[in-house]
Amino acid sequence: MQNEPIHMDGLLRISLLGGEARAFLAETTFAAERAREIHSLSRTAAAALGRTLTVTAVLGCMLKGKDESVTVRIDGGGPAGTILAIGKPSGDVKGFVSHPGADVPRRGEKLDVGALVGREGTLTVIKDMRLKEPYVGQVPLTSGEIGEDFAMYFTSSEQTPSLVSVGVLVADKVVSAGGLVIQMMPGASEAAIASVENSAGMFMDISRTLMQDHLEGTLEQLLTHLEPEVLEKVPVRYRCDCTRERVERALMLLGPEELKDMIRTQHGAQVDCHFCNTRRRFTQEELEQLIARCEQNRA
């Protein structure tokens, strides 16, 4: 018996209707499951963060330069607290939920992401494009369900009417996650707009479609009638890029006096990464070495 093929996460950048629209189709199952494992997320929190990571991956792949990044922050006032995610053009994403174990009752057969996230807050997108100031866009949440909120963000902050469908299926683990973003290009015809709008109902259960057909099969099933042309495929993965060296640089930014205070009060330092839960400890001697480097840099 042959082994089943392994379907890895990925994102397709697609031209539709001869360039009158574009789409981003993402499969993020492994990234969402990795996030669930790292943060010990409840089922609904896993769905909320998985949806956020999916659209963050899309936003990251919309950027131009390899050193650029996008940060998404959702503050809905619900039991989950803040949801934060960061994406890069490479397809790398990472994120966390302030209260990872928080959960709410289901709404029928579905996880009630909106109730966990909350509906009285904001969605903020910060794009660091290596300019003097980052681009910041913010919209009030419309539902807390993530997809509708990002559709509002694209329409209001980027003046780009967008269809956004995201989903995460969670059992004991994440079994399927992904999303589809379709955007009309400037000057799109009424016929093209109608073609996309009339197709919206097909895209609602995106995570279940991805579970059955994966990325290429979902492309064929959902978008064939919109004349798709795949322009690029980007791997998507949950990856935290924190290192001990980066943490050292962050500690040095605190300055010698703050580091000396850590030595006096704690005899060292402990730094935890919110994205990968890695804990790094620094002894008194190591902090003294950082102080010496700070003072040397100032000389």
ABEGO torsion letter per residue (X at the ends): XBBBBBBBBBBBBBBBGGGABBBBBBBAAAAAAAAAAAAGBBAAAAAAAAAAAAAAAAAAAABABAABBBBBBBBAGBAAEBBBBBBBAAGBBBBBBABAABBBBBBEABBBAAAAAEABBBBBBBBBAGBABBBBBBBBBAAGAGAAAAAAAAAAAAGBBBBBBBBBBBBABBABBEBBBBBBBBGBBAAAAAAAAAAAAAAABAAAAAAAAEAAAAAAAAAAAAGBBBABBBBBBBBBABBAAAAAAAAAAAEAAAAAAAAAAAGEBBBBBAAAGBBBBBBAAAAAAAAAAAAAAAX
